[in-house]
Amino acid sequence: MKLPKFISENLLLKITSLNAVVISIRLVISLFIQRFLAEIVGEVGISKIGQLRNFTMLLTSISSGGVFNGIIKYVSEYKEDKEQLQKMFSTAFVFTVIGSSIACVSLLIGAEFISEYLFGSTNFKYLIKLLAVIVPFIGIYRVFNGVVHGLSQYKNFAKIDLFGYLLGAFLLVISIYNYNIDGALVAIAVTPILQLLVLLYIFFKTLKEYVKFSKLSLKIPFAKELLAFTLMSFVSTGLLSFVEIDIRTMIRNQITEADSGIWTAMTFISKNYMVFSASIFTLYVVPKFAIIHTKKAFTLELKIIYKTILPLFGIGMLLVYFLRDYVILIIYPDFTAMAPLFKWQLTGDFVRLATLVLGHQFIAKKMMKNFIFSEIISLALFYFLSHYLIKDYGVEGVVMAHLVRSIIMFGIIYYLVIRYFRKQNKSVKE
């Protein structure tokens, strides 16, 4: 099907429209799976699945050495310079080997403790040991996926994302049906292997053009450049995972594990539509911001992005809010306690989306100090506000904390970005 001219001539709209097709298919499948999960494993099972997904996020960062955004940046900048790319890939390979080794050993040694920490029981230590075997595949997939994003190959990304998701969803349904919550957890754990196989099948020919596997070495000439992204990844993904795991545990301990499942279900809905923005950031925003060097050009591009995606998200979020009772009835029957959470979560997500667009300037320009500072402040606000508000408002206090921290962070990140351009302008004049 041929795209309308106004879309085909705008790269952001092309990525957005193609992504909309993929995300729409994913959403339909996700509705079915979440309904299936809710009916079979209930709130308690949903809580456990949330713990595993957060832990997998942490392993994704560690196993790849946290170099995903660095690969995007340098592939987009050096795609015509194969020598520089080879140096970068050799360094990324070493980081991935080190990260995967650390994660694997830690999981094997601490399986019992980690199972108790995540699930409140040692019954799932087998799952932690399984993850230890899967960790290298997670790291490799993350690195290769960074190449797809760095080249802005949004069509290949759409195929990889869709087919990987479909295979993972099929495995999840079969596993839940046959083995209940244990089957669900195992299916989620092994999904990265399926995603890697799909990526290699679709993208391997292009991958070989940029990554000369026979010339990879154990040298790390790009260590200094990639270390900045490693730190940023550990702060954002690592701390975020710990904070969400801790908050889920706090809800479980202070209220009930069922309430923990209610909040997790709310975040699942949120992440289903927010995932739409993730590929826009990595396929379009980071590569575009990386080559912009003036405040005027940045402001112009920022307006284009905001005018393109914020209205789309705003309309979508309003629809979700006004149809929230039907959303609950269709996806999470009997999770009626979710209804009051929607207004806080959706408003917070909208503000957070605007903030994330701004914040990707830190990644594009490798502004490590600003990125780490803003992430720590954001997570600290969420953590302490959640602990404070839950006392008076219960589980609703957690989503209220999400909104408050999103508003505060927009102001902080806006100031930091403007300050960056002021400093750049001052240095040019001098």
N, C-alpha and C positions, 0 to 999 in steps of 0.2 A: 504494500500500500504506500502511495506517494504522500509525503508529508506536505502540508500547506506551505506556501512560499515563505510566509513570515516566520514559520518555525524552522524550515530548512536553512534559512540564512542566519539564524541565531544559534550559536553553538550551545549556549546554556539551555535554550528551549529545546534543542534537539536532544540533549542529554536528559532533560527533565521529562520530555514526552516519552522517550523510549523507556526511561526508568519507570514512568507511570504504568506502562503496560506490564512490566516485570513485577512491580510492587503490587499492582492490582491482582495479578494471578497469585502472588504470594499471600496476599491478604485473604483471598477466598479460601485458599488451602489452610491458612493459619486459623481461620474461623472454625473450620471443621476440626482441626487438630486440637485447638484449645477447648472446644466443646467436648471432644472425646476425652481429653485429659481431665477436665472438670468433673465429668460424670464418673470416670473410673477411679481417679486417685484423690479427688476432692481438694479442699483448701490445704490440707497438710501435705499432700503430694505436690501441689503447685509450689508450696514453700520450698520443699526439697529440690525441686527442679530449678527454682530461682537460685538457690545456693550453688548448685553445680554449674549453672551458666555463668555466674559471677566468677567462680573459681577457674573456669575454662578461659575466661577473659584474661585473668591474671597469668595463666600459663601461656597464653598466646603472646603476651608481651615478653615474658621471660624467655621462652623458647626461641623467639626470633631475635633476641638481643635488643628488642625495642627499636629496630631500624626501619620499620615500615614507612613512616613519614619521611625519613631520610632518603630512602630509595625513591619515593615519589618525587621528591625535590630534585635529586641529582640525575635521575633518568630524564626528567623533563628538561633539565638544563643541559645535559651532556649527551643527548641521544644521537648527536652527530659526531661525538668524540669517543670512539670505541676504546681508546687507550685509557681515558679517565674512567669510563664505565667499568672496564675490567678491574682497575684498582679498587673501585668502590665495591664491586661484587665480591672480590676476594676478601675484603674486610668484612662485608656483610656475612659471608660464609663462615668466617672464623667466629664472629659474634654469635651466629646461630648455633654453631657446634658447642661453644662454651655455655650459652644460655640453656640449650637443650640438655646438656650433660648435668648442669647444676639442678635443673628442674627434675630430671629423671631420678637422680640419686636422692634428692630431698623427698620425693614422693615415695620411693621404695622404703627409705628409712623411717619416715614419719607417717606411714599410711594409717596406723591406728589413731594417732593423735589428730591428724587432719580429718579423718572420718568423724571423730567425736566433736571436733570444733565446728564442722559444717552441718552435720546432721543430728548431733546430740546422741549419737550411738556409734559403736565400733563395728556395727553390722555391715557397713559399706566400705570397709578397708580394701575389699577385693576391687572395688571400683577405682580407688586411688591407685592401686598397683597397675590396673589396666591403663589408666591415664599416663603412667610412667612410660609405658611402651609406646603410646600414641604421641607423646610430646614432640619427638623429632619431626613427625609428619605435620604437626601444627606449625612448627617453626618454618619448615620449607614452604608450606602453602602460603604463609604470611609474606615471605620474601618474594615469591613469584607473583603473588597478587599485587605487591607493590609495583612491580614492573608494568603490569596491566594498567594500573592507575597512572603511573608516571608517563606512559605513552598516550594517555587519554583515549584508550581504545574502548570507548563506551559500549560499542556493539558487542565486542568480545566479553566485556565485563558483564553485560546483561545476560548473555548466553551462559557464562560460567555461574553467575549468581542464581539464575533460574533453574538450570539443570542440577546444580549442586543441592539447591533447596528441595527440589522435587524428590531426589534420591534420598536425602536425609529425612524428609517427611514420610516417605513410604516405609523406610526402615523403622521410624518411630512408631507409626501406627501398628505395624506388624508386631513389634516388640511389646508395645503396651497391651495389645490384645492377648498375647500369649503369656507375658510375664509381669503384667501390672507395673508398679512403680520401678522395680528393678530393671525391667526391660526398657522402660523409658530412659532411665539414667544411663544405661549401657549404650543405647542408641544415640543419645546426645554426645556421649564420650567419643564414639567411633566415627561420627559424622565428618570430622575434618579429613579423614582418610578418603572418603568419598569425594569431598570437595577438591582435594588435591588431584585425584584421578581425573575428574572432570576438567579441571584447569589444564592439566597436561595434554589431555586429548584435544581440547579446543585450541590451546595457545602455544603448544610446544614448538611448532615450526617457527613462529615469530620469536619465541623466547631464545631459541638457538642463535638468532641473528644478533642478539644483544649480549647474551651471556655465553662466553666461550668456556664451556665446562672443562675442557681439557687443559685450559690455561689458568684455572683457578689455583691460587697458591695460599700458603698459610701466612703470608705477609699481610700487614694491616696498614697500608699507606693512607687510608682514609679514616683511621681510628679517631683522630681529633674531630673531624667533621661529623661522624656518625655517633660519637659518644654523647654529643649534645642531644640528639634525638632519642638515644637510649635513656638518658635521664628524664627527658620529657615524657616518654612513654611509661616509664616506671612510676612517675609521679601521677600522671593522669589515669592510666589504666589500672596500675597496681593499687594505688590508694583508693580509687573509686571502687574497685572490687572489694577491698577490705571494708570500706565504709558501708557499702550496701549489705555485705554479709553481716557486719556487726549490727546494723539497724534491723535487719530481718531477725537476727538472734535476740535483739533487745525486745522487739515486738512479741516474739515467741515467749520470752521469759516474763515480761511485765504484763502481757495480756494473755493471748493464747497463740498456739501455732496456726490455728485457723485464721486468726487476724493477720498473721504474718503472710499467709497464703492470699488473703484479700489484697494486701498491699502489693504483693508480687504480681497478682493478676492485673492490677491497675498499671504497673510498670510494663507488663507484657504488651498491653494495648498501646501504651505510650511508645514503646520501642518499635512496634509494628509500623506506626506511621512516621516515627522519627528516623527509621532506617532509610526512608526515602531521601532524606537530606544527606546521609553519610556519603553516598557515592558522588553527590554533587560537590561536596567539599573536596574529596580526593581526586575526582576526575576533572573538575573545573576550577574550583576556588584556589586551591594550593598552587597548581601550575600557573594560573593567571596572576595571582598575587606575587609569585616568585619573580616575575619579569617586570613588575611595576615598581618604579623607583621614586615617583613624585606624589605629593599629597593630592594634587589636582587629578592625576590619573587614577589614583586609588579611590578618591571620593566618587569619581564618575563611574568606576566599575562597581563600587559598593551600591550606588543607587540602582544600577542595572540589575544587580543580584536581588536587592531588596524588592524592587518593583516586580521582578519575575516570580520569586518564590514565596514571599510573605503573603500576598493575597491568596495564592493557591492553598497554602497551609492554613491561613485564617479561615477560609470558607470550609475546608475539610474539618477543622477542629470545631467550628460552630455546628456543623452537621452531626459530628460525633456527640457533642454536648446535648443538643436537643433530642437526639435519638438514643440517649444513654440507657434508658430503660429497656429499649429493644435490643441494644448492644449486649446488655447484661443477660437478657432473656435468651438471646441467640447463642452467645459465646459461653457465658458462665451462669447457667441457671442455678438458682439458690444462693448466688453470691450477691444478694441484695444490699449488703452492707457497703458495696462499692459505690453506690449512687452518689453519696455526698462528696466522694473524692474527686469526681470528674472536673468540677469547676476549678479547683486548685491545681490539679495536674495539667490540664489543658492550657490554662493561662500561663503557668510556669513554663511549659514546653514552648509556647509561642515566643515568650521573652527570651528563653534560652536559645532558640533557633537564631534570633537576631544577634545574640551575643556570640554564638559559635561562628557565625560568618566573620565577625570582627576578629575573633580570637585566632582564626586560622592565618592571620597575618603573622602571628608569632611563629607558627610552623614554617610558613613560606620564607620568612626572613631569618629563621633560626635564632629567634630572640629568646634564648633559653631562660634567662633570668626572669623576664616578664612572664613567660609561659608557666614556669614552675611556681612563681609567686602567685599568679592568678588561680592556678589549679589548687594549690594548698589552701588559699583563702576560701575558694568556692567549696571545697570538700569540708573544711573546718566549719564553715557556716552551716552547711547541710547537717553535719554530724551533731554539732552542739544545739542547733535550733530544733532538730528532731528529738534529741534527748530531753530538751526543755518543754517543747510543746506537747509531747506525747502524754505528759503527766496530767494536763488539763483537757486535752482534746482527743486522746486515744490515738488510733491509727490515722485519723484525719490530720493530726498534728504533723505527721511526716510529710504529707503532700503540701500542707501550708508552709512548712519549712522550705520545700522545693521552690515554691513561688517567691518567697521572701529573698532567698539567696540568689535567684535568677535576676531579680530586679537590681539588687545591690551589685552583682557581678557585671551587669551591662554597663553601669556607670563607671566601675573600676576599669574595665577593659577598654571602653571608649576613651577614657583619659590616657591610658597607657599607649594606645595606638596614636593618638594625636600628639602626645609627647615625643614619640619616636620620629614623626615627620618634622616636628619643630627642631629636634636635634640634628636631623639630616640637613635641613635647610640652613641651620646655623653653621654646620661644618663646611658646607659648600661655599657660603659667603666668606668664611675665614680662609 
